[in-house]
Amino acid sequence: MSTLEIKNLHVSIEDKEILKGVNLTLKTGEIHAIMGPNGTGKSTLSAAIMGNPNYEVTQGEILLDGENVLEMEVDERARKGLFLAMQYPSEIPGVTNAEFMRAAINAKRPEEDKLNVMQFLKKLDQKMALLNMPEEMAERYLNEGFSGGEKKRNEILQLMMLEPSFAILDEIDSGLDIDALKVVAKGVNEMRGDNFGSLIITHYQRLLNYITPDVVHIMMDGRVVLTGDADLAKRLEAEGYAGISEELGIEYKEEV
């Protein structure tokens, strides 16, 4: 079992404090969801975990099996088993999907255990079939000209190919129609197991209708203010953030 611990995390961007003491522990075998209004710091948390240089960690720790993630470069964090599916994946002209994924897989493996072409293609075909992705997408340049739904499926394909210990899924449901949402959820559910944990950042209950979380966290004003089971997301859908904040005695100001 692996553990990702976030302890009293404070993060700023351009001298503005966004995260104000986040505490959270995620273990493999668990799916956690983070919900919260716009501007509360959900995506800042994902960026800080993966080492986005635009975000400054001013206090606190991020520990992966006891190791300080904050001392690692971005590529080292990925090799150690962290993965981020971004809300807006980048386009990389000139590099095909297949080339990118095989290079990423082999970067994590020792020199004597690299995945050969036939092993890679067999695995790729299996995962693409599960996600209902046409074979030609493997030879298209990474995310170039992809629709929003294709980009999100491609992020899940990368997740399934790389098999990280922990995946942070930052609004992976954003802009998806119901069919694409079901396919994305199918891929995440396929990964569930003792060797995989995920932190799903979302605004909406609808994704959690297809990926049932073990734990739900509500963030407001840069902190986790309430934690519960899957029913907490349903309660949030019914009461809204205003209702939850009133009950907790927290001032709620919606950002637009």
Beta strands, then each sheet from edge to edge (+ up, - down):
strand 1: 3-13
strand 2: 16-27
strand 3: 31-35
strand 4: 56-64
strand 5: 67-68
strand 6: 82-85
strand 7: 92-96
strand 8: 141-142
strand 9: 166-170
strand 10: 197-201
strand 11: 215-220
strand 12: 223-228
sheet 1: 2+ 1- 4+ 5-
sheet 2: 6+ 9+ 10+ 3+ 11+ 12-
sheet 3: 7+ 8-
end
